[in-house]
Amino acid sequence: MSLNKELLQILACPKCKSDLTLVGEEDGLLCSQCALVYPIREEIPVMLIDEAIPEQDWEQGVRTKD
């Protein structure tokens, strides 16, 4: 999966407006300020605060909110 690099440059965290970085196998976008990962599903970033996964949970393999 490859996220368009131009898209990555214009995306910002919806919570704090900080820059995002790709994580893992390009399956999430990390906001280091908020320690949240926004999942990428079917090559589409899910930029909803309610869908964001805490970075610590993401590192343990959690990919969806329950």
C-alpha positions, 0 to 999 in steps of 0.5 A: 500500500502506498499513500500519495506523498503529496497527500501526506504533505497536506494532511494534519492531525484533526485534533492538534493540527500537527504533522503526521508520519507514516507508521509500520507498513504504511497502514497508519498515520501517527501524530506524535503530539497527541500520540494517536494513530489514524488508520489507513483503510483501503488506501484511504486515511481515516481522519476522524478523532473518534477512530484514532488509536492510541499509539501504545495500543497501535504498537500492540497490534490494535487496528480498530476501535471497539 
